[in-house]
Amino acid sequence: MINNHMLRIGALFLLTVLSYGFYNAYLPITDPVESNYVLSAITMLKHNSWISPMIYDQVWYDKPPLTYWALMISYKLFGISDFTSRIPNTLIAGGSVALMYHLVYRIRESKHIAVMSALLLFSALQFWYISHAVITDGFLFFFSLAIFGYSYLAFAKNDKYSMVKAYGAAALAGVTKGPVGIVLPGLILLLFIAIRWFTKKDNDDYSLDKDIKLLFNPLGIFLFIILASPWYIAMYSIHGQEFISGFLGLHNMERALVSEHPKFNVWYYYLIIVPLALLPWTPAVIYRLKSIKWKNDFYLIGAIWFIIIVLFYSLVATKYITYTLPAIIPCIIWGAEAITSSFNNKANSFRYIVTIPLGIYTVLFVTANIATPELNPIPLIIALITIVLFTLLAKQYRNKKLPLSICLATPLIILYTAITITVTPILYDQSGLQFKPYIKSNTQHTYIYGTYYTSILYYTENTPTQVFVHTTDNPLWTAGKTLMPTITLEEFDRRVSAEKGAIIIVPNKYSKEFTNSPTNIIATEVGKNGSSRIYQIQ
């Protein structure tokens, strides 16, 4: 007979997959990130390349292959589409929510805190966003959560097999994102052991040797090598120094030292991102911080985990909003503790850390939607009315012990469903799908002025050529990441006059430069949208 614990795991997984998977078929693949993963998986299938990541029919050293493998399997089973492109991240999101419940249940030994932790993760803004996107970070989060939970359980319960599981998760993180999958957790656990020793060295029941033996578990290290090393060995045996220079050099070391996006390389970047990532639960997390006993091992490892991840990526030159997602893991649990305690004690704080923030969060989305002309406000207005009615109904039945989890999950599912339906025009503006009506065949010459839309190739099978215009981008990244067909501005102006019918996509920021170019004289504007103008050579 299946026990209640397993039923909750299954229910949380299904809740996440069904609610996150809703409407995915209507979310277009966007540029510049999602389209790279999608096209890589399609290219790898085309060449039957399960070892070497590829794009534009060339080997690409940007990321290890696990995310590509997941996409390739999805395409093999269900065909290539926008919906099937999002299946892997939807499933891994369900796995993360279920795993959060399982680990917190084992750590805190409370089903209420465990369920609340899962629901807070499920509804946290950044987790919701990333779980709808075709990127590696959803997989990395799942493995990071496993590392965090199982490594703590190993120390708390002197359980060497939990540490083996943590090593297995670290190996898969390494095949998802690279060396950071083991380096960062390793640094965190070493620091945890050092601080634990410093605070407990006078205790007779504490042993540093035991901690070190747990951390450097031979079976765990063996499992890590078995799982992580085959791909790295295979890539080096096939590509040699080119793999070392491209993957470990350019896409790991250089990315850490030289910013791809200098305007985001500011020290306070993640101090803004992390509080936003935790919405709408940021007030609950902050409220919990004031009463945490930091000498407790669980809170100590959580604090080290959070601080080291945020500090590490703050020091790294290249910054992305998704990098610090694993840092929210302990924060989610702290927030769940605060909400559960406040609710059980019928404290006034519940209003300030849950009710009011949720109300403001909902109203902000509705207001932003109404203020954005290209978005249809009806889904969010209906959602707001439904949430108000549900809240009144829940208040009516609160004496009948309507579970808090249902009271919190239902309004947020309604809200996020409405947002998913509404957001499609924004994604369309970031996708090459918007240019599909102008590209009549896969042999038609298509040029993109100053930038690139990889998803044009995904949607039309037409491979555009990027026209290099004057740029302030670091030449390291211009050369290292440019595998698509390219052409200089001078060569473009010479060549395009002989290519009757060629399509030229000019983003608005390059409109003035194109207007002053000789090509503008022989080009006719055939369309425009919010971001670009489309020309055709006559």
N, C-alpha and C positions, 0 to 999 in steps of 0.2 A: 504493500500500500504506500502511495506517495505521501510523504509527510507535509505539514504545512509550510515548512521552510522551502522545500522544493517547489511547492505550488506558488509561493510568493516570487521565487526566482523566475519561474515560467511566466507568471502574470506580468511582472515588471518588464521582462523581455518583450512580450507580445504587445503590451501597452506602448512601449517605445517604438517598436518596429512599425506598428500599424499607424500610430499618430505621426511619426516622422516620415513614413513612406507615403502618406496621403499627399496627393497632388504632385509627387515628384516627376511624373510623366510630363508635366507642363512647365517644369523649370528648365530653361535652356542652359546648355553648357557655356560658361562664361570665360572670358579672357582676363588676364593673361595666365592664370594659374591652372584652373580646372582643365582647360583645353590641352595643356601639355601632358597631363596624366592620361587623359582619354586617348589622345593621338599616339602617345607612347605605347599604350597597351594594344591599340589597333595595329600599329607598325610591328610590334613584337609578334603578334599573331600572324600577320602577313608573312613574316620571315621565319616563323616557327622558332623564335629566339626566346627561350625561357631562362637564359642566363644573362645575356647582355641586354640591358635596357637600350631601346632605340627610339629615335624620332627622326622624321624626314629621311628615312632609309639609312640613317647613320647611327653608330653607337653613341650613346649619351650617358655621361657619368654623373648626372645630377643627383640621383637618389638610388639607394638599394632597391631590390625588385619586389618586395612583399606587396605593396599597394598595387603595382602593375599586375602581379600574379592574381590578386583578388579580382581586378577588373577583367583580366583575360578569361578567368574561369566564368565570371558572370556573362561575358559575351559569348563564350563557347556554349553555355547552357541556354541562354535566353535571347541571344542575338544582340546586335549593337543598337542602342537607343539612349535617349536622355534618361529614361527610367532605369534601364539596366546599368547605366553608368553610376547611378546613385545607390544601387542595392548594397554593395560592400560596406559603404560607410553607414548606411541605415542599420545593417545587421550588427556592425561592431559597436554602434551606439547602444543598441539593445543589450549587447554583451556587457558594455561598461556600466549601464544602469543596474543590471542584474548582479554584476560582480561587486559594485559598490554596496548593495544590500548585503550580499553574502559576507564580504570582508568586515563590514561594520558590525554585523551580527556576531561574528566571531570575536571581534576586538572588544566591543562594548557590552556584548551579551544582553542586548535589548532589542527586541523586534521593532519597537516604536522608533527608536533612534535610527535603526537600520533602514526601515521603510522611509522615514523622513529624509535621510541622507540620499537615498536613491531618487526620491522625488525632487529634492533640491537640485541634484545634478541634472536630472531630466529637464528641469525648467530653467536652469541657468542660461543666461543669454548667449554667452560665447559657446558653450557646449551645444546648444540648440543650433546655432549658426554653423559650426564646424561639422556637425553631424549631418547637415544637409549638403555639404560641399564635397567635391571630389578632390580630396587632398590627403596627405599622409598623416595629418595630425590626429585624426580620429583613432587610427590604429596605434599611434604612439601613446595616446592617452590611455587606451585600454591596457597596454603593456606596462606603462608607468604606474597605473593604479595597482596592478598586480605586484609590481616590485615594492611599492610602498606598503601595501597591506601584508604581503607574505613575509617581507623582511622584518617588519615590526613583530609579527606573530612569532617569528623564529626567535627573536630576543626575549619576548614576553613569556613564551611558553617553553623556551629551551628546545625548540622543535627544528631539528636539522632539515626535515623534509620540506618545511615551509621555505627555508632558505634555498633549497633546490628548486622549488617553484619560482622563487624570485629570480634565480639565475636563468631559468628557462625563459621567463618573461623578458629579461635583459637581452638575451640572445636574439629573440624575435624583434625587440626594439632596435637592435643593431642592424637587423636585416630590413628594417622599416625606414630608419632615419640616419643610420651610420654610427660612428664611434660614440657619439653623445649618448646613445642608448645604454652604454655601460659606464662611460667615464663620469657622467653627472651623478647617477645613483651611487656609484662607488665612492665618489668624493663625499656625498651626503652621509653615507653609512660610516665611513672612516671618521668623519667629524662627530657623528653621533656617539661612536664608541669612545672617542677621546674625551668628550664632555661627560659621558656617563662614568668613565673611569675617574675623572677629576672630581665629580660630585659624590661618588660612591666608594672611593678607594679605601676609606676608613671602615666601611661596613664589612663585617666578617663573612656575610653570605654573598658578597660580590667577588667575581673572579674575572679579571681581564683576559686571562688565557681562554676562558670559556667563550667570551665574546669574539675573540680573534678566531678561534676554531670554528665558531658558527659562521662568521663572515666568510672565511676562506675555506668553505666546505668543498672537499675534493670532488664529491659526486656532483655538486652544483657547477664547479668549474669545468668538469668533464662534460656535463650536459651543455653548458654554454659553448664550449669548443665544438661539440658535435653539431649543434644547431646553427651557430653563427659562422664558423670558419669555411664550410664548403663553398659558399658563394664567393667569398673573398679570394679563396685559393683558386677557384675556377676562373674568376675574372683576371687575376694576375697571370695565370698560366696562359690565358688566351691573349691578353692585351699588354701584359708586361708593364713597363715604366709609364706608358700612356695612361693606364688605369690609376697608378699611384699619383701621377701629376694631375690628372683630371678630377678624380674623385676625392682623394685625400688632400691633394694640394689646393686646386681651385675651389671646389665646392664645399670644402670643410675648413681648411686653414685660412685660405684667402677670404672666405666669407666672414670668418671671425675677425679678421684684421682690417679688411677693406670694405667699406659700406657699399652695398648695391644701391641704396637709396639714402644719400647723405642728409636729406632734409628731415628724415626720421631719426637720425643718429644723435639723439639728445638723451641726457642722463635720466630724465624724468619720464621717459616714454612709457615704461611699464607701470609706473606709479599712477598713470592715468588709465592704462588698459586693464589692469587687474581688477580695480573696483568696478569698472564697467562690465567686465567679464562675469562677475558674480551677481549682477542684477537679475531679479529683484531682491536678492537675499543679502546684499552688502550690509544693510543696517543690522541684520541678525548676526552676521559674522562679527562686525565691530562691537556689538553689544556683548557677545560672548567673550571677547578678548579680555575684558576687565576682570573676569572672575576665574580665568584659567590659572591653574597651578603649574607653572612651567617646569618645575623639577620632576613632575610626573613623566615617565618615559614616553608615553603616547604623545603628550603635548610637546615634549622636547623634540622628538623626531619630526613631528608635524611642523614645528617652528623652523627647524633646520632645513627641512625639505622646502618650505616656502621661501625662506630667505635666500638660500643658495641658488635656487632656480631663478628667482627674480634678479639677484645680483649677477649671476653668471651671464644671463642674456642682456642685462644692462651694460655689461662690459664688452659684449660682442658688438662689432661695428655694424653688422647687418641686422636690422630689426624688422620683425613681422609681428602682426597682432596675435598670431596663433602660437608663437614660440613658448609663451609662459602658461599655456593651458594646463599642463600638469601641476603647476603651482597651486591651483585652486583645490586640489584633492583634500588636504586637511581642512581648508577653509569651509568646504561643503559640510564636513562632519561637525565642525564647530558650530556652524549655523543651525544644523539639525538639532544639536544639543540645546542650543538657546531656545529654539522654537518649541521643542518638546517640553522642556522644563517650564517655560513661560505659560504654555497652554495647560499643563497639568496643575500648575499652581494658581491658575486663574489670575495671573498677574496683569497689571495694567500695561506692562512692557509689551505684551502681545500685540496690542493695538499699534504701538510705535515701531515694532520690528517686523510686523507682518501685514496687518490690515491696511494701514495708511500707505506704506511703500507699494503694496500691490495695487491699491487704488490709483496712486500717482503714476505707476508704471503703465497701467492700462490706459489712463487718460492721455499720457504722453504719446503713446503709439497712435491713438485715435486722432489726436490733434495734429501730429506730424503727417498722418495720412490725409486728413482733410486739407492741410496746407500745401500738399503736393499735387498740382493740377493733373499730372498724368496718371495718378493712381485713383482707382475706383474706391470711394469711401464706404460703399454699402456693406461689404463683408465685415468691416471693423465696427460699423455702427450697429449692425445686427448682433455682433459678438458682444458689444458693450451692453446692449439691452438684455441679452441672454445672461450675461454674467451678473447683472444687477438682479434679475429675477431669481437666478440660482442662489445668490447670496441671501436674498430675503427668505427663500425657501429653506436654506440651510439654517438660518437663524431661527426659523419657526420650529425646526426639528432638532435643535441642538440638545435639548433635554433628553432626546431619545438616543443620544450618544452616536450621532452620525460621525463616522471616523474623520479625524482631522485630515488624514491623507486625501480623502475624497473631496473634502471642502477646499483644499488647496490645489489639488491636481486638476479638478474639473474646470474652474475658470481659466487656468493657464493653458489647458489643452484647447479650449474654445478660442482664447486670444491668439495663440500661436497658429492655429488652423486658419484663422482669418488673415493673419499676416502672410502666411504661405500663399494663400490665394491672391492676395493683393500685390505681392512683391514682384510678380512676373514681369511687368513693364520695366522695372529697374534692371533686372537680370538681362532682359532682351537688349537693353541699351549697352550692356557690357559684353555682348555676344556677337560673333560673326553671323549669326542667324539673321540679323537685321539686313545684311547685304545679299542674302540669297536671291531675292527677286531680280537683282541686277546681273547676276552671273548665270548665263544661259547654258554653258557647257564646261566640262572639266578641262578643255583645251584652250579656253578663252584666256588671253593674257590679262592678268589682274595684278595691279600694283597697289601697295599701301604706303602712303607718304609718311615717313618719319616714325612709324610704329608697326605693329603686326597683330593680326587676328588669326591665331592658330586655328580657332574653331571654324573659320571659313573652309579649311581643308576637311574638317570633320563633317560639316554639313553639305558640302558641294563636291567633294573630291577634286576641287580645283586648288592647286598649290600657288598661292600668291607670292609675289616677290616684294620684299621690303626695300623701299627707297631710302637710303641713308641720307638724312639731311644733317645740317650742322647741329651738334649735340654737346651738352656739357657732361654727359655720362662718362664714367670712368672707362677708359679703353680696355682695361682688364676684363670687365664684364661684357663690353660690347663684342670683343673677340671671343671670349670664353663661352658665351651662351648663345651665340648667333649661329645656329645650324640650319636655319631656313634659307631659301634662296634670297640673295641680296644684290643690290646694285647701287653704285654711287649716283649722286644727283646728276653729275655731268654726263655719265654714261646713259642714264635714264632719259635725259633731254635729247640726246643724240638718237637713241634707239626707238623711242616711242612713236615718233612721227611716221614710221613705216608699219606700225601695228594697228591697222584700222580695226575699230571695234573694241580695242583694249579698254578695260575698266580701271579707273584710278580712284581710290578711296582716300580722301583728304580729311584728316581730323581737324576740327575747328581751330586748334592751337597752331596749325601749320597753314591755315587758309591764306593769310597775308603773303607768306613766302611762296605759296603755289601761284597765287594771283600775279605775282611779279616775275614768274618764271616764263621762259619761252613756250613751254608746253601748254600753258593756259590758253594761248592763242588758237591752238588746234583742238582744244577740248571743249565739249559741250556738257553743261551740267544736266544730269538726267534724274537727279534725286537728292534728297537731303533728309537728315534726321536730327535728333538732339545733339549728337556728338560729331557728325561728319557731313561732308558733301560728297556726292558721287558724280564723277565725270566719265565721259566716254570719248575716245578719239574718233573723229569723223573722217 
